[in-house]
Amino acid sequence: MKSPLLPCFVGIAALVHAQSPQPTFTAAQAEQGKSAYALNCASCHGQNLDDGEFAPPVKGASFLQQWGGKSADGVFTYISAMMPPANRGGLGAQTYVEILAYLLASNGVQPGTQPLPSDIAALKAMVMPRPAASGRGGPGGGLSPFATLPPSPTKPNPLDKITPVTDAILRNPPVGDWLTWRRTWDDQGFSPLKQINKSNVADLRVAWTWSLPAGPNESTPLVHDGVIFVHSYGDNVQALDARNGDLLWAYKRQLPKEVPPSVKRNIAIYGDRLLVATSDLHMVSLDVKTGTVMWDHEIAPHNDQRLRLTGGPLVAKGKVMVGTVGNLPGGNFIVALDAQTGREAWRFYAIARPGETGGESWNGLPLEKRNGASVWTAGSYDPDLNLAFFGPAQTYDTGPLLHPVNQSGITNDGLYTDTTVAINPDTGKVAWYFQHTPNDQWDLDWAFERQLIDVPVNGVNRKLVVTSGKEAIYDALDAATGKYAFSMDLGLQNVVTEIDPKTGAKKINPKVIPGNGETVTVCPHAGGAKSWIPASWNPETKILYVPLVESCMDLIPVAPGGRGGLSSGVRFSIRPPLETDGKFGRLEAINLATRKVVWTDRQRAPTTSGVLATAGGVVFNGSIDRVVKAYDGANGKVLWETRLNDVPSSAPMTYSVNGRQYVAVVVGNGGAQAATWPVLVPEIQNPPNGGAAIWVFELPDKDVAGSR
């Protein structure tokens, strides 16, 4: 007996099928697309669509995470305008439709009888497939092609209203935004937000968390117009709703098989683009609304594993400036790219070339025998002076510079190592430079943030570039001219015995110079009393908050040809300071107007995160025991602390959305700072498998209401 309901079911099925949002295509289209893909796309994305060396997968979870649930016109418009890179838009609409049909088939969509159209309006009515619940479509086999999901609940997407970031905005950011790794071009690391303050910070609670790929996550997120952009290990970038952590889009770099991922310390935002350095030595420009690659520029050949781009970019005046890190003959460099096109504008070589300024400071070595001068934090920028400030590090080959050759006009200073260089971003030319420590024989580089601050010197307010090397000696230089202003030694080193008050020249303790065949004890260890984890400057109180670690090292002679850390014939081993109470972590508050220490907090756990100071009078800092603390900025009293799931290895930051202030910190063990110190504190054990994440904190509603 025929069921009286069957015609009804058949009718419903036909209606559902007719209204199916999934794209339709024919098997013939997919087969043609397979041939076109092999000819035009496989060399980058791989023969199997997910095994390419030079481009991300176009099948599987990462592809569907980017395009799934969106109308098909988006991916069609992108590939027909941008692909292939050597012939963008040159394949014709029909070929692009066939390639899209092949991508759909490769991502589990079944062919039908209706061909995939090239009409944008028709494609706009079709929805790309979403990622399956598991690699085989989930236990239920995935969504039926005959089913239409009811509309998803509508919720505002902050990307719909995100605005371009201009030079004017970078110069004076909205108070709730965090637009560079230290919030502002001047690297101060200070927020004017004060909803979270000394009276209520103890009430902080978790607002939301988001898991990140396990690994050494050192990058500070950016926030603009309610969107938080997070870079994480493995060359991942994600855009999240800053209110609740909802994923808005995700980008993952497909690295060549021989290229391991490397840490990155920042990304940049400029115009409607995110600028991201990659582990295979490219700079990519991502559309802030979609994560789509807008341009991709190779800084150096990806197979040159002597280089890395760990510092990340500085963007100003339409230039994307990024420095290289590595042990390359001839040394490292800073490259500037056009922010709109990715074309290279200039290169500054951080190892002085023979015949150029500083070229005779390399003890007579030919260029190919000179190396080092890594640039492993992003630069700062002063728009009034139109100068970008960078800090090339030491040389890795100390032996050839150990003893001077005693030739007229030749020195062993080794420019531009351990130097502040002020560069005109329009031309790449050096306006001035100041070498903090010539001929660094201890791996105690001056490679960290160059903070631009206004502070009185001899009763006159001056704009200064303030920076420290690993010795925890701060030098202050006139930002316009590089003229030396003053220094502050925080008392954790034994290398420098005297600093000339007029020139800043440093007298070296002869007892710690290696190479005499004896073990030499040097303070601090090469991990640094001060390292790349950045300090924070409160311009309202003139106090600088500095994260430090107390340590020393023994430089132990090695036999000729033996394994050593420095080519002067020694290897360095960590040791506690000679007189220690077992406290290694240190946070120091210094009033630079008076040049006096305001307070010091010392603890057992070495410091591993940068510092955040706010107008609320609160200072945040984290350590290797997975603890983040909030201090009273005036006296160092601990007002709040919490223990996270992994080591904070970046820098805390803060932002606001819709009148609510948040504090965020990225965790992920394994970076240089976190990896150096465990030997000093063997009782501190952290998760062996890692647990990288971003943690975001807020005040309870009662405190928020009371602050308005």
C-alpha positions as CSV (number, residue, x, y, z in Angstrom):
1,M,0.0,0.0,0.0
2,K,1.4,3.4,-1.0
3,S,1.8,5.7,1.9
4,P,-0.3,8.8,1.6
5,L,2.6,10.8,3.0
6,L,5.1,9.8,0.3
7,P,4.1,12.5,-2.2
8,C,4.5,15.0,0.6
9,F,8.0,13.8,1.5
10,V,8.9,13.7,-2.2
11,G,7.7,17.3,-2.6
12,I,9.6,18.5,0.5
13,A,12.8,16.7,-0.7
14,A,12.5,18.3,-4.1
15,L,11.9,21.7,-2.5
16,V,14.8,21.4,-0.2
17,H,17.0,20.2,-3.1
18,A,15.9,23.1,-5.2
19,Q,16.8,25.5,-2.3
20,S,20.0,23.8,-1.4
21,P,22.6,26.6,-0.7
22,Q,25.5,24.4,-1.6
23,P,27.2,25.2,-5.0
24,T,26.2,22.9,-7.9
25,F,28.6,21.8,-10.6
26,T,29.0,18.9,-13.0
27,A,31.6,16.1,-13.0
28,A,32.8,17.4,-16.4
29,Q,33.5,20.8,-14.9
30,A,35.5,19.3,-12.0
31,E,37.5,17.1,-14.4
32,Q,38.3,20.2,-16.6
33,G,39.2,22.0,-13.4
34,K,41.5,19.3,-12.3
35,S,43.6,19.7,-15.5
36,A,43.6,23.5,-15.2
37,Y,44.7,23.2,-11.5
38,A,47.6,20.9,-12.4
39,L,48.8,23.3,-15.0
40,N,48.4,26.6,-13.1
41,C,48.1,25.9,-9.4
42,A,49.8,22.7,-8.4
43,S,53.3,24.1,-8.4
44,C,52.4,26.3,-5.4
45,H,49.5,24.5,-3.6
46,G,50.7,20.9,-4.4
47,Q,49.5,18.1,-6.5
48,N,47.2,16.9,-3.7
49,L,45.9,20.4,-3.0
50,D,47.4,20.3,0.5
51,D,51.1,19.5,0.0
52,G,52.5,22.6,-1.6
53,E,55.7,24.2,-0.5
54,F,54.8,27.8,-1.4
55,A,51.0,28.2,-0.7
56,P,48.4,27.1,1.8
57,P,46.1,24.1,1.3
58,V,43.0,24.5,-0.9
59,K,41.3,21.4,0.6
60,G,40.7,20.4,4.1
61,A,40.1,22.1,7.4
62,S,42.2,25.2,7.0
63,F,40.7,26.0,3.5
64,L,37.1,25.4,4.7
65,Q,37.7,27.3,7.9
66,Q,38.6,30.4,5.8
67,W,35.8,30.0,3.1
68,G,33.2,27.6,4.7
69,G,29.8,29.1,5.3
70,K,30.5,32.1,3.1
71,S,29.0,32.7,-0.3
72,A,30.8,31.2,-3.2
73,D,31.3,34.5,-5.0
74,G,34.0,35.4,-2.5
75,V,36.4,32.6,-3.3
76,F,35.6,32.8,-7.0
77,T,36.3,36.6,-7.0
78,Y,39.6,36.0,-5.2
79,I,41.0,33.3,-7.4
80,S,39.9,35.0,-10.6
81,A,41.6,38.2,-9.6
82,M,44.7,37.0,-7.8
83,M,45.6,33.6,-9.3
84,P,47.9,32.4,-10.5
85,P,50.5,34.9,-9.3
86,A,52.4,34.9,-12.6
87,N,49.2,35.5,-14.6
88,R,46.7,37.1,-12.3
89,G,43.2,37.0,-13.7
90,G,44.5,35.7,-17.0
91,L,42.8,32.3,-17.3
92,G,39.3,33.4,-18.2
93,A,36.0,33.1,-16.3
94,Q,35.2,29.6,-17.5
95,T,38.6,28.2,-16.4
96,Y,38.2,29.8,-13.0
97,V,34.8,28.3,-12.6
98,E,36.1,24.8,-13.5
99,I,39.0,25.2,-11.0
100,L,36.4,26.1,-8.3
101,A,34.4,23.1,-9.3
102,Y,37.5,20.9,-8.8
103,L,38.1,22.5,-5.4
104,L,34.5,21.9,-4.3
105,A,34.8,18.2,-5.4
106,S,38.0,17.9,-3.5
107,N,36.4,19.2,-0.4
108,G,33.6,16.7,-0.4
109,V,30.8,18.4,-2.4
110,Q,29.2,15.9,-4.8
111,P,28.7,16.9,-8.5
112,G,25.2,17.2,-9.9
113,T,23.5,17.9,-13.1
114,Q,23.6,21.7,-13.0
115,P,26.9,23.4,-14.0
116,L,28.5,25.9,-11.7
117,P,27.8,29.4,-13.0
118,S,30.3,32.3,-13.4
119,D,27.6,34.9,-12.7
120,I,28.5,36.6,-9.5
121,A,24.9,37.1,-8.4
122,A,24.2,33.4,-8.9
123,L,27.4,32.5,-6.9
124,K,26.4,34.9,-4.2
125,A,23.3,32.7,-3.5
126,M,25.5,29.6,-3.0
127,V,27.3,28.8,0.2
128,M,30.7,27.1,0.5
129,P,30.8,23.9,2.5
130,R,31.7,24.2,6.2
131,P,34.4,22.1,7.9
132,A,33.2,18.6,8.8
133,A,33.0,17.5,12.4
134,S,35.8,15.0,11.8
135,G,38.2,14.1,9.0
136,R,35.6,11.7,7.5
137,G,32.6,13.9,7.7
138,G,31.6,13.2,11.3
139,P,29.7,10.2,12.6
140,G,26.6,11.4,10.9
141,G,28.2,11.7,7.4
142,G,28.0,15.4,7.3
143,L,25.1,17.7,6.3
144,S,22.8,16.1,3.8
145,P,23.0,17.8,0.3
146,F,19.2,17.8,0.4
147,A,19.0,19.8,3.6
148,T,18.9,23.5,4.3
149,L,19.9,24.8,7.7
150,P,17.7,27.3,9.4
151,P,19.2,30.8,9.5
152,S,22.0,31.1,12.1
153,P,21.3,33.5,14.9
154,T,22.3,37.0,13.8
155,K,25.1,38.7,15.8
156,P,27.1,41.8,15.0
157,N,30.5,41.2,13.3
158,P,33.0,43.9,14.3
159,L,34.8,43.4,10.9
160,D,31.8,44.9,9.2
161,K,32.6,48.3,10.7
162,I,36.4,48.1,10.9
163,T,38.1,51.2,9.6
164,P,41.5,51.7,7.9
165,V,44.5,52.5,10.1
166,T,46.2,55.6,8.9
167,D,49.5,57.3,9.9
168,A,47.3,59.9,11.8
169,I,45.7,57.1,13.8
170,L,49.0,55.4,14.5
171,R,50.3,58.7,15.7
172,N,47.3,59.2,18.1
173,P,45.5,55.8,18.5
174,P,42.0,55.6,20.0
175,V,42.4,54.9,23.7
176,G,40.8,51.5,23.5
177,D,43.0,50.3,20.6
178,W,46.4,48.5,20.7
179,L,47.9,49.1,17.2
180,T,51.6,48.1,17.5
181,W,53.4,45.6,19.6
182,R,53.9,48.3,22.2
183,R,50.6,50.1,21.4
184,T,52.2,53.2,19.9
185,W,55.0,54.1,17.5
186,D,57.1,55.3,20.5
187,D,57.3,51.8,22.1
188,Q,56.2,53.1,25.5
189,G,53.9,50.1,26.2
190,F,51.5,52.3,28.1
191,S,47.7,52.4,28.0
192,P,45.6,55.5,28.9
193,L,42.8,53.2,30.0
194,K,41.9,53.4,33.7
195,Q,38.7,51.5,34.2
196,I,40.8,48.8,35.7
197,N,42.7,50.6,38.5
198,K,44.3,50.0,41.9
199,S,41.0,50.0,43.7
200,N,39.4,47.3,41.7
201,V,42.1,45.2,39.9
202,A,41.8,42.6,42.6
203,D,38.3,41.8,41.1
204,L,39.7,40.8,37.7
205,R,38.1,37.6,36.3
206,V,38.4,35.6,33.1
207,A,36.3,37.1,30.3
208,W,37.3,34.5,27.7
209,T,40.1,32.3,26.5
210,W,41.1,30.9,23.1
211,S,43.5,28.0,22.5
212,L,46.5,28.6,20.2
213,P,48.9,26.1,18.6
214,A,51.3,24.8,21.2
215,G,54.7,26.3,21.0
216,P,56.7,29.4,21.9
217,N,54.1,32.2,21.4
218,E,55.9,35.5,21.9
219,S,53.7,37.8,19.8
220,T,51.6,40.6,21.3
221,P,48.1,40.8,19.8
222,L,46.7,43.9,18.1
223,V,43.3,45.4,18.7
224,H,41.4,47.7,16.4
225,D,37.7,48.6,16.3
226,G,36.7,45.6,18.5
227,V,38.8,43.0,16.6
228,I,41.8,41.3,18.2
229,F,44.4,39.9,15.8
230,V,46.5,37.1,17.3
231,H,49.7,35.7,15.7
232,S,50.7,32.3,17.0
233,Y,53.3,29.6,16.5
234,G,53.3,27.8,13.2
235,D,52.6,31.0,11.2
236,N,49.0,31.2,12.2
237,V,47.0,34.5,12.3
238,Q,43.5,34.7,13.7
239,A,41.0,37.5,13.9
240,L,38.7,37.2,16.9
241,D,35.8,39.2,18.3
242,A,37.6,41.1,21.1
243,R,34.4,41.0,23.3
244,N,34.1,37.2,23.5
245,G,36.8,35.5,21.5
246,D,34.6,34.3,18.6
247,L,36.6,33.4,15.5
248,L,36.1,35.7,12.6
249,W,38.7,34.4,10.2
250,A,42.0,32.4,10.3
251,Y,45.1,32.4,8.1
252,K,47.8,29.7,8.2
253,R,51.0,29.9,6.2
254,Q,51.8,26.6,4.4
255,L,55.6,26.3,5.0
256,P,58.0,24.4,2.8
257,K,58.8,21.0,4.2
258,E,62.3,21.9,5.1
259,V,61.4,25.2,6.9
260,P,60.6,24.9,10.6
261,P,58.3,27.5,12.2
262,S,60.0,30.3,14.1
263,V,58.7,32.7,16.7
264,K,57.4,36.1,15.8
265,R,57.2,39.0,18.3
266,N,54.7,41.2,16.5
267,I,52.5,41.8,13.5
268,A,51.5,45.2,12.2
269,I,48.3,46.8,11.0
270,Y,48.2,49.6,8.3
271,G,45.3,50.7,6.1
272,D,43.1,47.7,5.6
273,R,46.0,45.3,5.8
274,L,47.7,43.1,8.4
275,L,51.4,42.8,7.8
276,V,52.9,39.5,8.8
277,A,56.4,38.1,8.6
278,T,56.6,34.4,7.9
279,S,59.0,31.6,8.8
280,D,59.9,31.1,5.1
281,L,61.3,34.6,4.9
282,H,58.3,36.3,3.2
283,M,56.2,39.3,4.2
284,V,52.5,38.9,3.5
285,S,49.8,41.4,3.5
286,L,46.4,40.1,4.7
287,D,43.0,41.8,4.2
288,V,41.9,42.7,7.7
289,K,38.3,41.7,6.9
290,T,38.9,38.3,5.4
291,G,42.5,37.2,6.0
292,T,43.0,36.9,2.3
293,V,46.5,37.4,1.0
294,M,46.7,40.7,-0.9
295,W,50.4,40.5,-1.7
296,D,53.3,38.2,-0.8
297,H,57.0,39.3,-1.0
298,E,60.0,37.2,-0.6
299,I,62.6,38.9,1.7
300,A,65.2,36.2,1.1
301,P,65.2,32.7,-0.4
302,H,63.2,30.4,1.9
303,N,65.9,27.7,1.8
304,D,68.4,30.0,3.4
305,Q,67.9,28.7,6.9
306,R,70.6,31.0,8.3
307,L,68.0,33.8,8.4
308,R,64.7,34.4,10.4
309,L,62.2,37.2,10.6
310,T,61.4,37.0,14.3
311,G,61.2,40.7,15.2
312,G,58.2,41.5,13.0
313,P,57.4,44.7,11.1
314,L,57.3,48.4,11.8
315,V,54.9,50.3,9.4
316,A,55.1,54.0,8.9
317,K,54.9,56.5,6.0
318,G,53.7,53.8,3.7
319,K,56.7,51.6,4.4
320,V,56.8,48.1,6.0
321,M,60.2,47.8,7.7
322,V,61.5,44.5,9.0
323,G,64.9,43.3,10.1
324,T,66.4,39.9,9.7
325,V,68.0,37.6,12.3
326,G,70.7,35.0,11.7
327,N,74.2,34.0,11.1
328,L,74.7,35.1,7.5
329,P,78.1,36.0,5.9
330,G,77.9,39.8,5.4
331,G,75.4,40.2,8.2
332,N,71.8,41.0,8.6
333,F,69.7,43.8,7.1
334,I,66.5,45.9,7.4
335,V,64.3,45.9,4.4
336,A,61.5,48.3,3.6
337,L,58.6,47.4,1.4
338,D,55.8,49.5,-0.1
339,A,52.8,48.9,2.1
340,Q,50.3,48.8,-0.9
341,T,52.3,46.7,-3.3
342,G,55.0,44.8,-1.4
343,R,57.7,46.1,-3.7
344,E,61.1,46.6,-2.1
345,A,62.0,50.2,-1.5
346,W,65.4,50.0,0.2
347,R,67.7,47.9,2.3
348,F,69.9,49.0,5.2
349,Y,72.8,46.6,5.9
350,A,73.4,46.3,9.6
351,I,77.0,45.2,9.0
352,A,79.0,48.2,7.7
353,R,80.3,47.7,4.2
354,P,84.0,48.3,3.3
355,G,84.4,51.8,2.0
356,E,81.3,53.0,3.7
357,T,80.7,54.7,7.1
358,G,82.0,52.2,9.7
359,G,83.4,49.9,7.1
360,E,86.9,50.0,8.6
361,S,85.6,49.0,12.0
362,W,85.8,45.2,11.4
363,N,89.5,44.6,12.2
364,G,90.3,44.3,8.5
365,L,87.9,41.4,7.8
366,P,86.5,41.1,4.3
367,L,82.7,41.5,4.1
368,E,82.0,37.8,3.8
369,K,83.9,37.2,7.1
370,R,81.7,39.6,9.0
371,N,78.4,38.5,10.5
372,G,75.7,39.1,13.1
373,A,73.9,42.4,13.8
374,S,70.5,40.7,14.0
375,V,67.5,42.9,14.3
376,W,65.2,40.9,16.5
377,T,62.7,43.4,17.8
378,A,60.6,45.8,15.7
379,G,61.7,49.4,15.5
380,S,60.1,52.5,16.9
381,Y,59.2,55.7,14.9
382,D,59.0,59.4,15.6
383,P,56.7,61.2,13.1
384,D,57.9,64.7,13.9
385,L,61.5,63.7,13.2
386,N,60.5,61.2,10.5
387,L,63.0,58.7,11.9
388,A,62.8,55.0,12.6
389,F,64.9,53.6,15.4
390,F,66.4,50.1,15.3
391,G,68.9,48.1,17.4
392,P,71.2,45.7,15.5
393,A,72.7,43.1,17.9
394,Q,76.2,41.7,18.5
395,T,78.3,39.6,16.1
396,Y,78.2,35.8,16.4
397,D,81.9,35.5,15.5
398,T,83.7,37.2,18.3
399,G,87.2,35.6,17.8
400,P,88.3,37.7,14.8
401,L,87.5,40.9,16.7
402,L,89.0,39.9,20.0
403,H,92.5,41.4,19.4
404,P,93.0,44.6,17.3
405,V,95.1,44.3,14.2
406,N,96.9,47.6,15.0
407,Q,96.6,49.0,11.5
408,S,96.1,52.7,10.8
409,G,92.5,53.6,10.4
410,I,91.3,50.1,11.3
411,T,89.3,49.4,14.5
412,N,87.6,46.3,16.0
413,D,84.5,48.2,17.0
414,G,82.3,46.2,14.6
415,L,79.6,48.7,13.5
416,Y,76.6,48.6,13.5
417,T,76.6,45.9,16.2
418,D,75.1,46.9,19.6
419,T,74.1,50.3,18.0
420,T,71.0,52.5,17.9
421,V,70.5,53.5,14.2
422,A,68.1,56.3,13.2
423,I,66.9,55.7,9.7
424,N,64.8,57.9,7.4
425,P,62.0,55.6,6.3
426,D,61.7,57.4,2.9
427,T,65.2,56.7,1.8
428,G,66.7,54.1,4.1
429,K,69.6,56.4,4.9
430,V,71.1,56.7,8.4
431,A,70.5,60.0,10.0
432,W,72.7,59.2,13.1
433,Y,74.0,56.2,15.0
434,F,75.3,55.6,18.5
435,Q,77.3,52.4,19.4
436,H,76.5,51.4,23.0
437,T,79.2,48.7,23.3
438,P,81.9,48.3,20.6
439,N,83.3,44.8,20.1
440,D,80.9,42.9,22.2
441,Q,82.7,39.7,23.4
442,W,80.0,38.4,25.7
443,D,76.8,38.1,23.7
444,L,75.4,41.0,25.7
445,D,73.6,42.7,22.8
446,W,71.7,45.9,22.7
447,A,68.9,44.7,20.5
448,F,65.7,45.7,22.3
449,E,63.0,48.3,22.3
450,R,64.0,51.9,21.5
451,Q,61.5,53.9,23.6
452,L,60.8,57.5,22.7
453,I,60.1,59.5,25.8
454,D,60.1,63.2,27.0
455,V,62.1,63.7,30.2
456,P,63.9,66.6,31.8
457,V,67.7,66.6,31.5
458,N,69.5,69.4,33.5
459,G,66.2,71.1,33.9
460,V,65.3,71.1,30.1
461,N,62.6,68.7,28.8
462,R,64.1,66.7,25.9
463,K,62.8,64.0,23.6
464,L,65.1,61.0,24.1
465,V,65.6,57.5,22.8
466,V,66.0,55.3,25.8
467,T,67.2,51.7,25.5
468,S,69.1,49.0,27.5
469,G,71.4,46.1,26.6
470,K,71.5,42.8,28.4
471,E,73.7,44.4,31.0
472,A,70.7,46.4,32.3
473,I,72.5,49.6,31.6
474,Y,70.1,52.2,30.2
475,D,71.5,54.8,27.7
476,A,69.5,57.9,26.8
477,L,70.2,59.7,23.5
478,D,68.8,62.8,21.9
479,A,66.2,61.5,19.4
480,A,67.0,64.2,16.8
481,T,70.8,64.0,16.9
482,G,71.8,60.9,18.8
483,K,73.8,63.0,21.2
484,Y,74.4,61.2,24.5
485,A,72.4,62.4,27.4
486,F,72.9,60.0,30.4
487,S,73.1,56.4,31.5
488,M,71.6,54.4,34.4
489,D,73.3,51.2,35.5
490,L,70.8,49.0,37.4
491,G,73.6,47.1,39.2
492,L,73.4,43.6,37.7
493,Q,76.6,43.5,35.6
494,N,80.4,43.4,36.0
495,V,81.5,44.2,32.5
496,V,81.4,48.0,32.5
497,T,83.4,49.7,35.2
498,E,82.9,53.3,34.1
499,I,80.7,55.4,31.7
500,D,82.0,58.8,30.5
501,P,79.3,61.3,31.5
502,K,79.8,63.4,28.4
503,T,80.1,60.8,25.7
504,G,78.6,57.6,27.1
505,A,81.8,55.7,26.2
506,K,82.1,52.6,28.4
507,K,85.3,51.4,30.1
508,I,85.5,47.6,30.1
509,N,86.6,45.5,33.1
510,P,89.7,43.7,31.7
511,K,89.2,40.8,34.1
512,V,86.1,39.6,32.1
513,I,87.6,39.7,28.6
514,P,87.6,36.1,27.4
515,G,90.4,34.4,25.5
516,N,93.2,34.1,28.1
517,G,92.7,30.4,28.7
518,E,91.0,30.8,32.0
519,T,87.4,30.6,33.1
520,V,85.9,34.0,33.5
521,T,82.7,34.8,35.4
522,V,80.6,37.4,33.8
523,C,77.4,39.0,35.0
524,P,74.8,38.9,33.6
525,H,74.3,35.6,31.6
526,A,73.9,36.0,27.9
527,G,70.2,35.5,28.4
528,G,70.3,39.0,29.7
529,A,69.5,40.8,32.9
530,K,67.4,42.9,30.5
531,S,66.3,41.0,27.3
532,W,63.8,41.4,24.5
533,I,60.8,41.3,26.9
534,P,59.9,45.0,26.8
535,A,59.8,47.6,29.5
536,S,56.9,50.0,30.0
537,W,57.0,53.8,30.4
538,N,54.4,55.8,32.2
539,P,54.5,59.3,30.8
540,E,52.3,60.7,33.6
541,T,54.6,59.6,36.4
542,K,57.9,59.5,34.5
543,I,58.5,55.9,35.8
544,L,60.0,53.2,33.7
545,Y,59.1,49.6,34.6
546,V,61.8,47.1,33.6
547,P,61.5,43.3,33.7
548,L,64.9,41.7,34.7
549,V,66.5,38.5,35.7
550,E,69.5,38.2,38.1
551,S,72.1,35.8,36.8
552,C,75.7,35.3,35.8
553,M,77.7,33.0,33.5
554,D,81.0,31.2,33.4
555,L,82.9,31.6,30.1
556,I,84.8,28.2,30.1
557,P,87.7,27.7,27.7
558,V,87.3,25.0,25.1
559,A,90.0,23.1,23.1
560,P,90.8,24.4,19.6
561,G,88.0,23.2,17.3
562,G,85.9,22.2,20.3
563,R,82.3,23.1,20.7
564,G,81.8,26.5,22.1
565,G,79.3,29.4,22.3
566,L,81.8,32.1,21.2
567,S,84.6,31.9,18.6
568,S,87.0,33.5,21.1
569,G,87.4,30.0,22.5
570,V,84.9,29.8,25.3
571,R,81.4,28.4,25.9
572,F,79.1,30.1,28.4
573,S,77.3,28.2,31.2
574,I,74.7,29.8,33.4
575,R,75.2,30.3,37.1
576,P,73.5,32.2,39.9
577,P,75.0,35.5,41.0
578,L,77.9,34.9,43.4
579,E,75.9,36.3,46.3
580,T,72.3,35.3,45.9
581,D,69.3,34.6,48.0
582,G,67.7,32.4,45.3
583,K,65.5,35.1,43.9
584,F,66.1,35.6,40.2
585,G,63.0,37.4,38.9
586,R,63.0,41.2,39.3
587,L,60.7,44.1,38.3
588,E,62.3,47.5,38.8
589,A,60.5,50.9,38.8
590,I,62.8,53.8,37.9
591,N,62.0,57.5,37.8
592,L,63.9,58.8,34.9
593,A,63.3,62.4,35.8
594,T,65.2,61.9,39.0
595,R,67.2,58.8,37.9
596,K,66.3,57.0,41.1
597,V,64.8,53.6,41.7
598,V,61.3,53.9,43.1
599,W,60.8,50.3,44.0
600,T,62.0,46.8,43.3
601,D,60.1,43.6,43.5
602,R,62.1,40.4,43.6
603,Q,60.9,36.8,43.4
604,R,62.1,33.3,42.9
605,A,60.6,32.8,39.4
606,P,62.6,34.4,36.6
607,T,60.6,37.1,34.6
608,T,59.4,35.9,31.2
609,S,56.9,38.6,30.0
610,G,57.1,42.2,29.1
611,V,55.5,44.9,31.2
612,L,52.2,46.8,30.8
613,A,51.6,50.0,32.7
614,T,48.2,51.8,32.6
615,A,46.7,55.2,33.5
616,G,44.8,53.2,36.2
617,G,48.1,53.1,38.2
618,V,48.4,49.3,37.6
619,V,51.5,47.5,36.2
620,F,51.2,43.9,34.9
621,N,54.1,41.4,34.5
622,G,54.4,37.6,34.2
623,S,57.0,34.9,35.1
624,I,58.2,31.4,34.3
625,D,55.9,29.9,37.0
626,R,52.9,30.8,34.8
627,V,51.9,33.6,37.2
628,V,50.8,37.0,36.0
629,K,50.7,39.8,38.7
630,A,49.2,43.2,38.9
631,Y,51.3,45.7,40.9
632,D,50.6,49.1,42.3
633,G,52.7,51.3,40.0
634,A,53.5,53.7,42.8
635,N,54.9,51.3,45.4
636,G,55.2,47.8,43.9
637,K,52.5,46.2,46.1
638,V,51.0,43.1,44.5
639,L,47.3,43.8,44.1
640,W,46.2,40.7,42.1
641,E,47.7,37.6,40.7
642,T,46.6,34.5,38.8
643,R,48.2,31.3,37.5
644,L,47.7,30.4,33.8
645,N,48.0,27.2,32.0
646,D,51.3,27.9,30.4
647,V,54.2,30.4,30.5
648,P,53.5,34.0,29.5
649,S,56.3,34.6,27.0
650,S,54.9,37.8,25.3
651,A,53.8,41.1,26.8
652,P,50.4,41.8,28.5
653,M,48.3,44.3,26.7
654,T,44.9,46.0,27.3
655,Y,42.1,47.4,25.2
656,S,38.4,48.4,25.5
657,V,35.2,47.6,23.6
658,N,31.8,49.2,24.2
659,G,33.0,50.8,27.4
660,R,34.6,47.7,29.0
661,Q,38.3,47.4,29.5
662,Y,40.1,44.0,29.1
663,V,43.6,42.8,29.9
664,A,45.0,40.1,27.6
665,V,48.1,38.0,27.7
666,V,49.3,35.3,25.3
667,V,51.0,32.2,26.8
668,G,53.2,29.5,25.2
669,N,56.4,28.1,26.6
670,G,59.6,27.6,24.7
671,G,60.9,31.0,23.6
672,A,64.4,32.1,24.3
673,Q,63.5,34.0,27.5
674,A,61.5,31.1,29.0
675,A,63.9,28.4,27.8
676,T,67.0,30.0,29.4
677,W,66.1,30.0,33.0
678,P,64.6,26.7,34.1
679,V,68.0,25.4,35.2
680,L,68.1,28.0,37.9
681,V,64.7,26.9,39.3
682,P,64.4,23.1,38.8
683,E,61.5,22.9,41.2
684,I,59.3,24.9,38.8
685,Q,57.6,22.5,36.5
686,N,55.5,23.5,33.5
687,P,53.2,21.4,31.3
688,P,55.5,19.2,29.2
689,N,53.0,19.2,26.2
690,G,52.4,22.9,26.3
691,G,49.1,24.7,26.4
692,A,49.3,27.9,24.4
693,A,46.4,30.2,24.6
694,I,45.3,33.8,24.9
695,W,43.8,34.7,28.2
696,V,41.5,37.8,28.5
697,F,40.4,39.3,31.8
698,E,37.7,41.8,32.7
699,L,36.1,43.4,35.8
700,P,32.7,42.2,37.1
701,D,29.7,44.2,35.9
702,K,29.4,46.0,39.2
703,D,32.9,47.4,38.9
704,V,32.3,48.4,35.2
705,A,29.1,50.2,36.1
706,G,30.8,52.0,39.0
707,S,33.6,53.2,36.7
708,R,31.3,54.9,34.2
